[in-house]
């Protein structure tokens, strides 16, 4: 076991390890049987210093050879081919790209989400507190993976991704299984009033008490998990098909990279999702 701290006792994740590489997987996706997927930890890699050990991003100042070896290791653990991976270059947008055969091995610029219906293509996104969003449509055999920080959440990244899957593949929201991945929890996520103003303007008034509360210092604690769940519900995803994380990156800085814990000198975690060949 990794020794992760969970926010409650519910069995959301399965802690797996293959070839000395630990990662998290969702039992709900395993049961569907049509995808390979996972969420990395900071363990099991070869990176050194601030990026030790399983950094998966080339944008953190890490040795490219180490990132390549880390990618090879996590790909082998999850059961995908590194040459089939497609990467986002995230800029906190709600841009979602449709990727296909010709995108294998590429990085999609100015994009925070991707969808595909091509078996084997592995979508890869990057994290260190922001929210990973996974989408699997077992009817149309399509998947999506998106990065949603507070800006993406206000912009309804989850809904944009569902709409892109409908537009590109005919996916119906009620057929989609969605998961909100490891990210910073409300207890750890202090924000200023200007961020809360954006949420107050963009979410239903009746749900706002569930999203944040004000503290004596004038700051607020924001619940990105609940906010993204609300976005998915608005998009038409069934509540019983939404899995909400109970693992916080900031609560687990020895196991997961966290920007709030470690600052800018750290590696990145990754989410992986592919339709099986």
C-alpha positions in Angstrom: 0.0 0.0 0.0 1.1 3.5 -0.8 0.1 5.0 2.6 -2.2 7.6 1.0 -4.4 9.7 3.2 -8.0 9.4 2.1 -10.7 12.0 3.0 -13.1 9.2 3.8 -13.3 5.4 3.9 -15.1 5.0 0.6 -13.2 2.7 -1.9 -12.8 5.1 -4.8 -9.4 3.9 -6.1 -7.4 0.8 -6.4 -3.8 1.2 -5.5 -1.8 -0.8 -8.1 1.8 -1.5 -8.8 3.5 -3.1 -11.8 7.3 -3.3 -12.4 7.9 -1.3 -9.3 5.7 1.6 -10.5 2.7 2.4 -8.3 -0.4 4.1 -9.8 -4.1 4.6 -9.0 -6.9 3.2 -11.0 -10.7 3.4 -10.9 -12.6 0.1 -10.3 -15.6 1.5 -12.2 -13.4 1.8 -15.3 -11.9 -1.6 -14.8 -15.3 -3.1 -14.7 -16.2 -1.5 -18.0 -13.4 -3.5 -19.5 -12.8 -1.2 -22.6 -10.1 1.1 -21.4 -6.5 1.2 -20.0 -6.1 4.0 -17.6 -4.3 5.3 -14.5 -3.1 8.2 -12.4 0.6 8.4 -11.6 2.3 9.1 -8.3 5.7 10.7 -7.7 7.1 7.2 -6.9 8.8 4.6 -9.1 10.8 6.8 -11.5 14.4 7.9 -12.1 14.2 11.7 -11.9 16.3 13.4 -9.3 16.2 16.6 -7.2 12.9 18.6 -7.2 11.4 16.2 -9.8 12.2 13.0 -7.9 11.2 10.5 -8.9 8.3 9.9 -11.3 8.1 13.3 -13.1 6.3 12.9 -16.4 6.5 16.4 -17.8 9.2 18.0 -20.0 8.3 21.5 -18.8 9.7 21.2 -15.3 13.4 21.5 -16.1 13.9 17.8 -15.7 16.4 15.7 -17.7 14.6 14.7 -20.9 16.1 11.2 -20.7 14.7 10.7 -17.2 11.2 11.8 -18.4 11.4 9.4 -21.3 12.4 6.5 -19.0 9.6 7.5 -16.5 7.1 7.5 -19.4 8.3 4.1 -20.6 7.9 2.7 -17.0 4.4 4.1 -16.4 3.3 3.1 -19.9 4.4 -0.5 -19.2 2.6 -0.5 -15.8 -0.7 0.7 -17.3 -0.4 -1.4 -20.4 -0.1 1.2 -23.2 2.6 2.0 -25.8 4.5 5.3 -25.2 4.5 5.9 -29.0 0.6 6.0 -28.8 0.5 8.8 -26.3 -0.9 12.2 -27.1 -0.1 15.1 -24.7 -1.7 18.3 -23.8 0.2 21.6 -23.6 -2.0 23.2 -20.9 -2.7 26.9 -20.6 -5.8 26.8 -18.3 -8.2 27.1 -21.2 -11.4 25.1 -22.0 -10.0 24.1 -25.4 -10.8 20.4 -26.2 -9.1 18.7 -29.1 -10.4 15.7 -31.1 -7.3 13.5 -31.7 -6.9 10.7 -34.2 -4.4 8.4 -35.8 -2.1 11.2 -37.0 -1.6 12.6 -33.5 0.2 9.7 -31.9 3.3 11.0 -30.1 2.3 14.6 -30.5 1.8 17.4 -28.0 -1.4 19.4 -28.7 -0.7 23.1 -28.0 -3.0 25.5 -26.1 -5.2 22.6 -25.2 -6.5 21.4 -21.8 -8.6 18.5 -22.9 -8.7 15.8 -25.6 -11.2 13.2 -26.8 -10.8 10.3 -29.1 -12.6 7.2 -30.4 -9.4 5.6 -31.8 -8.4 2.4 -30.0 -4.8 2.5 -28.7 -4.4 6.2 -28.6 -3.5 7.2 -25.0 -4.5 10.6 -23.8 -2.1 12.2 -21.3 -2.7 15.3 -19.2 -0.6 16.9 -16.4 -1.3 17.8 -12.8 0.0 19.1 -9.4 -3.2 20.1 -7.6 -5.6 20.9 -10.5 -8.5 18.5 -11.3 -8.2 15.6 -13.7 -11.5 14.7 -15.4 -11.9 11.3 -17.0 -14.8 10.4 -19.4 -15.6 6.9 -20.8 -18.6 6.3 -23.2 -19.0 2.5 -23.4 -21.8 2.8 -26.0 -20.0 4.9 -28.7 -16.6 3.6 -27.6 -15.1 7.0 -27.0 -13.0 8.6 -24.2 -12.1 12.1 -23.0 -9.5 13.5 -20.6 -9.4 17.1 -19.4 -7.5 19.3 -17.0 -9.6 21.7 -14.9 -8.1 24.2 -12.5 -10.3 26.9 -11.0 -10.4 28.7 -14.3 -11.4 25.6 -16.2 -14.0 24.8 -13.6 -15.6 28.2 -13.9 -15.5 27.8 -17.7 -17.2 24.4 -17.3 -14.5 22.2 -18.7 -16.4 19.1 -17.9 -19.4 20.2 -19.8 -17.3 21.4 -22.8 -15.7 17.9 -22.9 -19.0 16.1 -22.8 -20.3 18.4 -25.6 -17.2 17.7 -27.7 -17.7 14.0 -27.3 -21.4 14.4 -28.4 -20.4 16.5 -31.4 -17.5 14.3 -32.5 -18.8 10.8 -31.7 -22.5 11.1 -30.9 -22.0 10.3 -27.2 -25.0 10.9 -25.0 -24.2 12.4 -21.6 -26.4 9.8 -19.9 -24.2 7.0 -21.3 -20.9 8.5 -20.1 -19.0 7.4 -17.0 -17.0 10.3 -15.5 -14.4 10.5 -12.8 -12.9 13.4 -10.9 -9.3 12.6 -10.1 -6.8 13.3 -7.3 -6.4 17.0 -6.8 -6.5 19.6 -4.0 -9.3 19.3 -1.5 -11.4 22.1 0.0 -9.6 21.9 3.3 -6.3 22.8 1.6 -7.5 25.2 -1.2 -7.6 28.7 0.1 -8.5 31.4 -2.5 -9.2 35.1 -2.6 -12.5 36.9 -3.1 -11.9 37.6 -6.8 -11.9 33.8 -7.5 -15.1 33.4 -5.4 -16.7 36.2 -7.4 -16.2 34.2 -10.5 -17.8 31.1 -9.0 -20.7 33.2 -7.6 -21.4 34.6 -11.0 -21.2 31.3 -12.8 -22.9 28.7 -10.5 -26.5 28.4 -9.3 -27.0 30.4 -6.1 -28.5 27.4 -4.3 -25.3 25.4 -4.7 -22.9 28.1 -3.7 -22.9 27.1 0.1 -21.6 23.7 -1.0 -18.7 25.2 -3.0 -17.0 27.6 -0.6 -17.1 29.2 2.8 -15.5 32.5 4.1 -13.0 32.5 6.9 -12.1 35.2 9.5 -9.1 36.3 7.5 -11.3 37.2 4.5 -10.1 34.3 2.4 -12.3 31.4 1.3 -11.9 27.6 1.1 -13.1 26.4 -2.3 -14.3 22.9 -3.2 -13.2 22.1 -6.7 -14.4 18.5 -6.4 -18.0 19.5 -5.7 -17.9 22.3 -8.3 -16.8 19.9 -11.0 -19.4 17.4 -9.9 -22.0 20.1 -10.4 -20.6 20.9 -13.8 -20.9 17.2 -14.9 -24.5 17.0 -13.5 -25.4 20.2 -15.5 -23.9 18.5 -18.6 -26.3 15.6 -18.2 -24.0 12.9 -16.7 -25.9 10.7 -14.3 -25.0 11.2 -10.6 -24.5 7.5 -10.1 -22.0 7.5 -13.0 -19.8 10.2 -11.5 -16.9 9.1 -9.3 -15.5 11.9 -7.1 -12.0 11.6 -5.7 -11.3 11.3 -2.0 -7.5 11.8 -2.5 -6.0 15.2 -2.1 -2.6 16.0 -3.7 -1.8 18.6 -1.0 -2.5 16.2 1.8 -0.1 13.7 0.3 3.0 15.6 -0.8 5.4 12.7 -0.3 3.4 10.5 -2.7 1.8 13.1 -5.1 3.2 16.3 -6.5 1.4 19.4 -5.2 2.1 23.0 -6.3 0.7 24.3 -3.0 3.0 22.1 -1.0 6.1 22.2 -3.1 5.9 25.4 -5.2 7.1 25.7 -8.7 10.2 23.5 -8.2 8.6 20.1 -8.5 7.5 17.5 -11.1 4.1 16.8 -12.6 1.7 13.9 -12.2 -0.2 12.5 -15.2 -3.5 11.0 -16.0 -3.7 8.4 -18.7 -6.7 7.1 -20.6 -6.9 4.9 -23.7 -9.5 2.7 -25.5 -8.1 -0.9 -25.5 -6.9 -2.1 -28.9 
